[in-house]
Amino acid sequence: MPLAMQLKPSFPAPELVSMLMKAMNPVYLEPGDYLMHQGDDYDGIYFMESGQVSVFAETATETENTDLSAAIHRYIATLLSQRLTWDEGRVHKN
């Protein structure tokens, strides 16, 4: 199923998904390729449309993992709210 169709149920307005899709660039990986390594500088967020992924990470404690997850969610929400605004039934890119 195309990524846009997978995301639409999670967004308050379908127009937001269309705007997000226009801002993204596809990345295609072959089996065994690495997308990133732990400690790499942040270069964006990734949505997986199809395939499988393995994630390996060295972690310290469960509390730190929970804090990191919450921080990532806050960052994504802030990023989207800064880039997209909802005004009288229309979506605007900031």
BASE-773814 format. One record per atom (N, C-alpha, C): x, y, z; residue in three letters. Coordinates in steps of 0.02 Angstrom, whole numbers, padded with zeros to 5 digits, always signed. Layout:
REM residues N
XYZAla
...
END
This chain:
REM residues 94
+00043-00058+00000Met
+00000+00000+00000Met
+00045+00062+00000Met
+00031+00111-00043Pro
+00072+00171-00045Pro
+00075+00206+00023Pro
+00131+00239+00037Leu
+00141+00271+00101Leu
+00087+00323+00116Leu
+00067+00362+00066Ala
+00015+00413+00078Ala
-00049+00382+00104Ala
-00068+00325+00077Met
-00128+00291+00101Met
-00119+00264+00172Met
-00059+00243+00188Gln
-00045+00218+00256Gln
-00048+00275+00307Gln
-00029+00335+00288Leu
-00026+00392+00334Leu
-00093+00427+00343Leu
-00135+00427+00293Lys
-00198+00466+00296Lys
-00240+00454+00359Lys
-00248+00392+00382Pro
-00289+00383+00443Pro
-00261+00417+00505Pro
-00196+00433+00505Ser
-00164+00463+00563Ser
-00164+00540+00562Ser
-00187+00569+00507Phe
-00186+00642+00499Phe
-00256+00671+00504Phe
-00263+00731+00532Pro
-00329+00761+00540Pro
-00361+00783+00474Pro
-00320+00793+00423Ala
-00346+00814+00358Ala
-00304+00782+00302Ala
-00335+00754+00252Pro
-00297+00721+00198Pro
-00247+00768+00163Pro
-00263+00833+00162Glu
-00218+00881+00129Glu
-00149+00884+00162Glu
-00148+00870+00227Leu
-00084+00870+00263Leu
-00038+00815+00237Leu
-00067+00757+00222Val
-00027+00701+00197Val
+00002+00720+00129Val
-00039+00750+00086Ser
-00015+00770+00019Ser
+00043+00818+00025Ser
+00038+00866+00070Met
+00093+00914+00079Met
+00156+00881+00105Met
+00147+00835+00152Leu
+00204+00798+00179Leu
+00238+00757+00124Leu
+00198+00723+00084Met
+00226+00682+00030Met
+00266+00723-00020Met
+00244+00784-00034Lys
+00280+00827-00081Lys
+00347+00850-00053Lys
+00352+00853+00013Ala
+00414+00876+00045Ala
+00465+00819+00055Ala
+00444+00757+00044Met
+00489+00700+00056Met
+00525+00678-00007Met
+00583+00648+00003Asn
+00622+00619-00051Asn
+00630+00544-00039Asn
+00616+00503-00089Pro
+00622+00430-00078Pro
+00695+00409-00071Pro
+00705+00358-00029Val
+00770+00327-00020Val
+00760+00253-00031Val
+00799+00224-00075Tyr
+00793+00153-00090Tyr
+00857+00118-00066Tyr
+00849+00065-00028Leu
+00906+00028-00001Leu
+00904-00044-00025Leu
+00962-00072-00034Glu
+00968-00143-00051Glu
+00977-00182+00013Glu
+00960-00247+00012Pro
+00971-00288+00072Pro
+01043-00282+00096Pro
+01051-00272+00161Gly
+01117-00265+00190Gly
+01143-00193+00194Gly
+01109-00146+00159Asp
+01129-00076+00162Asp
+01110-00047+00231Asp
+01147+00004+00251Tyr
+01133+00040+00313Tyr
+01105+00109+00296Tyr
+01053+00127+00330Leu
+01024+00194+00322Leu
+01062+00244+00366Leu
+01079+00222+00425Met
+01116+00264+00472Met
+01149+00219+00524Met
+01194+00249+00561His
+01227+00214+00616His
+01216+00254+00680His
+01214+00220+00736Gln
+01206+00253+00800Gln
+01260+00306+00808Gln
+01239+00366+00828Gly
+01286+00421+00837Gly
+01293+00467+00777Gly
+01265+00447+00719Asp
+01266+00490+00660Asp
+01228+00554+00674Asp
+01248+00609+00641Asp
+01211+00671+00646Asp
+01141+00661+00617Asp
+01093+00696+00646Tyr
+01023+00692+00624Tyr
+01018+00722+00554Tyr
+00985+00688+00508Asp
+00976+00715+00441Asp
+00904+00709+00417Asp
+00857+00693+00461Gly
+00787+00691+00441Gly
+00751+00633+00473Gly
+00688+00628+00454Ile
+00645+00574+00479Ile
+00630+00528+00420Ile
+00622+00465+00435Tyr
+00610+00416+00382Tyr
+00545+00379+00395Tyr
+00506+00370+00342Phe
+00446+00328+00343Phe
+00460+00270+00297Phe
+00444+00210+00319Met
+00455+00151+00278Met
+00390+00131+00243Met
+00392+00131+00177Glu
+00333+00114+00138Glu
+00326+00038+00131Glu
+00382+00004+00121Ser
+00379-00069+00114Ser
+00447-00098+00132Ser
+00446-00163+00146Gly
+00508-00198+00162Gly
+00515-00211+00236Gly
+00575-00228+00256Gln
+00590-00243+00326Gln
+00651-00203+00347Gln
+00655-00191+00411Val
+00713-00156+00437Val
+00733-00188+00503Val
+00797-00189+00515Ser
+00824-00211+00580Ser
+00856-00151+00613Ser
+00843-00143+00678Val
+00871-00088+00715Val
+00913-00116+00772Val
+00975-00095+00775Phe
+01020-00116+00828Phe
+01044-00053+00863Phe
+01037-00050+00929Ala
+01059+00009+00966Ala
+01086-00011+01033Ala
+01139+00024+01053Glu
+01165+00016+01120Glu
+01124+00062+01164Glu
+01096+00037+01218Thr
+01054+00078+01261Thr
+01082+00077+01332Thr
+01064+00129+01369Ala
+01087+00134+01437Ala
+01034+00107+01485Ala
+00976+00141+01488Thr
+00924+00119+01534Thr
+00856+00126+01500Thr
+00807+00093+01527Glu
+00738+00098+01501Glu
+00713+00169+01507Glu
+00730+00204+01560Thr
+00708+00273+01569Thr
+00736+00318+01514Thr
+00799+00310+01498Glu
+00829+00350+01445Glu
+00796+00335+01378Glu
+00780+00272+01364Asn
+00747+00254+01302Asn
+00678+00286+01297Asn
+00640+00286+01351Thr
+00574+00317+01353Thr
+00580+00392+01342Thr
+00628+00424+01374Asp
+00639+00496+01366Asp
+00657+00512+01294Asp
+00698+00472+01262Leu
+00717+00484+01193Leu
+00657+00477+01147Leu
+00617+00426+01157Ser
+00557+00416+01117Ser
+00510+00476+01123Ser
+00499+00500+01183Ala
+00455+00557+01194Ala
+00484+00619+01161Ala
+00549+00628+01165Ala
+00581+00686+01133Ala
+00573+00684+01057Ala
+00580+00625+01028Ile
+00571+00618+00956Ile
+00500+00635+00935Ile
+00451+00610+00973His
+00381+00626+00957His
+00367+00701+00963His
+00394+00733+01014Arg
+00385+00805+01022Arg
+00416+00843+00964Arg
+00476+00821+00943Tyr
+00511+00854+00888Tyr
+00470+00849+00823Tyr
+00444+00790+00808Ile
+00405+00780+00747Ile
+00342+00824+00749Ile
+00308+00825+00805Ala
+00247+00865+00811Ala
+00264+00939+00802Ala
+00318+00962+00830Thr
+00338+01032+00824Thr
+00357+01048+00752Thr
+00394+01004+00720Leu
+00414+01014+00651Leu
+00354+01020+00606Leu
+00306+00974+00613Leu
+00247+00976+00571Leu
+00205+01038+00585Leu
+00199+01058+00648Ser
+00158+01117+00664Ser
+00191+01181+00639Ser
+00257+01182+00635Gln
+00291+01241+00610Gln
+00285+01246+00534Gln
+00283+01190+00500Arg
+00281+01189+00427Arg
+00211+01193+00398Arg
+00162+01168+00435Leu
+00094+01165+00410Leu
+00047+01199+00459Leu
+00003+01241+00433Thr
-00047+01271+00476Thr
-00116+01259+00445Thr
-00166+01257+00488Trp
-00234+01243+00467Trp
-00273+01308+00476Trp
-00303+01332+00422Asp
-00339+01396+00425Asp
-00403+01392+00384Asp
-00460+01392+00418Glu
-00525+01392+00385Glu
-00532+01336+00333Glu
-00513+01277+00352Gly
-00521+01219+00307Gly
-00468+01212+00254Gly
-00416+01254+00256Arg
-00363+01250+00207Arg
-00297+01240+00243Arg
-00252+01203+00211Val
-00186+01191+00240Val
-00137+01238+00206Val
-00095+01270+00245His
-00045+01315+00218His
+00024+01293+00240His
+00071+01296+00194Lys
+00140+01280+00211Lys
+00173+01344+00233Lys
+00206+01343+00292Asn
+00239+01403+00318Asn
+00306+01412+00285Asn
END
